[in-house]
């Protein structure tokens, strides 16, 4: 399970991303409305992952990535962007972002982005599919054990 900081100037987007992340079995440790707030929360909360919008007031996502990487060179940041911001995404990756995700966001896109950054993480949806597959298997027949008493 990852501890995640969600950064977006839109409350609706923060809530949507948070719900999806929680549905994947990860924990939201904080939400920030701009890049400046993300830096303060990152230092306080030390999340495993940050989802970062690019266009925000106070401090944009690219500047925030640069600052977060100064604080923690191992910070894992997934940029969340709209179509038409490809040049900004490339700049963010050059500045140290770990990946990107195009809006609109859904559970599959977000899950796949997290898996690219954290290939060893198994999310809750994967575990549920495995459990369902096991439950749907035919009955396992075991040989009878002789009574030796």
C-alpha positions, -999 to 999 in steps of 0.1 A, spaced: 0 0 0 13 34 -10 8 67 9 -2 93 -17 -4 131 -18 -28 144 -44 -21 179 -58 -46 197 -80 -63 231 -79 -97 216 -86 -114 201 -55 -134 178 -78 -103 164 -94 -86 159 -60 -116 140 -48 -119 119 -79 -82 110 -79 -84 102 -42 -114 79 -46 -97 60 -74 -64 57 -54 -83 44 -24 -102 19 -45 -68 5 -56 -60 -1 -19 -37 29 -14 -40 56 13 -44 93 7 -22 111 33 -29 146 20 -44 169 -6 -29 201 -18 -45 229 -40 -12 241 -56 25 234 -59 34 256 -30 12 237 -6 24 204 -20 60 212 -9 49 219 27 28 188 28 55 166 12 80 176 39 55 169 66 39 137 53 68 121 33 44 103 9 55 74 -14 38 90 -44 26 124 -55 0 130 -82 6 165 -96 -15 187 -118 6 209 -141 -14 242 -143 -21 256 -109 -21 290 -92 7 301 -67 31 275 -81 27 253 -112 33 216 -112 66 218 -131 81 242 -106 68 221 -77 85 190 -93 118 208 -94 115 219 -57 103 184 -45 133 168 -63 156 192 -45 141 181 -12 140 144 -21 158 132 -52 139 99 -49 104 115 -49 80 97 -71 57 121 -90 30 113 -116 20 144 -136 -18 147 -143 -24 167 -175 -49 176 -201 -45 169 -238 -25 197 -255 1 200 -227 25 175 -242 54 200 -242 48 208 -205 47 170 -197 81 165 -214 95 194 -194 81 179 -162 97 145 -170 130 163 -177 127 180 -143 123 146 -125 86 135 -128 83 97 -128 54 96 -153 23 112 -165 -14 106 -168 -39 122 -192 -72 135 -181 -99 122 -180 -87 98 -153 -101 64 -147 -91 35 -125 -73 16 -153 -52 46 -164 -43 54 -128 -36 18 -119 -13 14 -149 6 47 -142 12 36 -106 24 2 -118 49 18 -141 64 38 -112 61 10 -87 63 -23 -106 64 -44 -75 31 -30 -60 1 -52 -61 -31 -32 -58 -64 -43 -43 -81 -48 -76 -55 -74 -86 -59 -92 -53 -96 -93 -57 -93 -108 -91 -70 -134 -78 -93 -143 -49 -123 -145 -73 -104 -168 -96 -95 -191 -67 -131 -191 -55 -144 -200 -89 -120 -230 -93 -135 -264 -93 -135 -282 -60 -101 -296 -50 -102 -333 -43 -78 -345 -17 -71 -382 -10 -87 -396 20 -64 -401 50 -64 -435 66 -73 -437 103 -43 -451 120 -57 -452 155 
